């Protein structure tokens, strides 16, 4: 696992599988940013993730490059970038497609307040 307040970037399927398993076992909310280096909206949203990770220490943030980990993107049926997936204990709870910071914040708030309840 990464240090608290950091975004975990995975570069191999093995690394992804291992870190996702550890995150699921932590029972924390998991937020995955499916991104691509060539995608302008992804570059727009990219600096927001480290900020969110520092503010939400009770959430595990991942960044997955769809070109690097195509099999993982297919597993989550990612059709467009960026796609943000919210998971809890192995189950997808919500998705945001596109660089909509307000929608990401709204869904993060929704799922962290549910987790705290």
LUMZA-34873 format. One record per residue (C-alpha): x, y, z; residue in one letter. Coordinates in Angstrom, 1 decimal. Layout:
      u      v      w rest
      X      Y      Z    A
...
! end
This chain:
      u      v      w rest
    0.0    0.0    0.0    X
    1.1    3.6   -0.6    X
    1.5    6.0    2.3    X
   -1.6    7.7    3.5    X
   -2.5   10.7    1.4    X
   -0.9    9.3   -1.8    X
   -2.3    8.1   -5.1    X
   -1.3    4.6   -5.9    X
   -0.1    4.2   -9.5    X
    0.1    0.6  -10.7    X
    2.2   -0.4  -13.7    X
    1.7   -4.1  -13.9    X
   -1.4   -6.3  -13.6    X
    0.3   -8.2  -10.8    X
    1.0   -5.0   -8.9    X
   -2.7   -3.9   -9.5    X
   -4.1   -7.2   -8.3    X
   -1.9   -7.2   -5.1    X
   -2.6   -3.5   -4.2    X
   -6.4   -3.8   -5.0    X
   -6.7   -6.9   -2.8    X
   -4.9   -5.1    0.1    X
   -7.2   -2.0   -0.4    X
  -10.3   -4.2   -0.5    X
   -9.2   -5.9    2.7    X
   -8.9   -2.5    4.4    X
  -12.6   -2.1    3.9    X
  -12.0    1.5    2.8    X
  -13.6    3.3   -0.1    X
  -11.5    2.8   -3.3    X
  -11.5    5.5   -6.0    X
   -9.8    4.5   -9.3    X
   -8.9    7.1  -11.9    X
   -8.7    5.4  -15.3    X
   -6.6    7.8  -17.4    X
   -4.4    8.1  -20.5    X
   -1.4   10.4  -21.1    X
   -2.7   11.5  -24.4    X
   -6.1   12.6  -23.0    X
   -6.5   16.4  -22.3    X
   -9.5   16.0  -19.9    X
   -7.3   13.5  -17.9    X
   -4.5   16.0  -17.6    X
   -7.1   18.5  -16.4    X
   -8.4   16.2  -13.6    X
   -4.9   14.7  -12.7    X
   -3.8   17.3  -10.1    X
   -7.1   17.0   -8.3    X
   -6.5   13.4   -7.2    X
   -3.4   14.0   -5.0    X
   -5.3   16.9   -3.4    X
   -8.3   14.5   -2.6    X
   -5.9   11.8   -1.4    X
   -4.4   14.2    1.2    X
   -7.8   15.4    2.4    X
   -9.5   11.9    2.5    X
   -7.1    9.6    4.4    X
   -9.9    7.1    4.8    X
  -10.1    6.5    1.0    X
   -7.6    4.6   -1.2    X
   -6.9    6.4   -4.5    X
   -5.6    4.5   -7.5    X
   -4.4    5.8  -10.9    X
   -4.5    3.4  -13.8    X
   -3.1    4.2  -17.3    X
   -5.5    2.5  -19.7    X
   -2.7    2.0  -22.3    X
   -0.4    0.5  -19.7    X
   -3.0   -1.7  -18.0    X
   -5.5   -2.4  -20.8    X
   -6.7   -5.7  -19.3    X
   -7.7   -3.8  -16.1    X
   -9.5   -1.1  -18.1    X
  -11.4   -3.9  -20.0    X
  -12.2   -5.7  -16.7    X
  -14.0   -2.5  -15.6    X
  -15.5   -1.8  -19.0    X
  -13.9    1.6  -19.3    X
  -15.1    3.2  -22.6    X
  -13.9    6.8  -22.2    X
  -11.2    8.7  -20.3    X
  -11.2    9.8  -17.6    X
  -13.4    7.2  -15.9    X
  -13.5    7.4  -12.1    X
  -14.8    4.3  -10.4    X
  -15.9    4.2   -6.7    X
  -15.6    0.7   -5.1    X
  -16.2   -0.7   -1.7    X
  -15.1   -4.3   -0.7    X
  -14.8   -5.4   -4.3    X
  -18.1   -4.0   -5.5    X
  -18.5   -1.0   -7.9    X
  -20.7    1.6   -6.2    X
  -20.5    4.5   -8.6    X
  -18.9    5.8  -11.8    X
  -18.1    9.3  -13.2    X
  -17.2    9.5  -16.9    X
  -15.4   12.7  -17.8    X
  -13.4   15.4  -16.1    X
  -16.3   16.7  -13.9    X
  -14.6   17.7  -10.7    X
  -18.0   18.6   -9.0    X
  -19.5   15.2   -9.8    X
  -16.4   13.5   -8.5    X
  -16.5   15.5   -5.2    X
  -20.3   14.8   -4.9    X
  -19.8   11.1   -5.3    X
  -16.8   11.0   -3.0    X
  -18.9   12.9   -0.3    X
  -21.8   10.5   -0.8    X
  -19.7    7.4   -0.4    X
  -17.5    8.6    2.5    X
  -20.5    9.9    4.5    X
  -22.2    6.5    3.9    X
  -19.0    4.8    5.1    X
  -18.9    6.9    8.2    X
  -22.6    6.3    9.1    X
! end
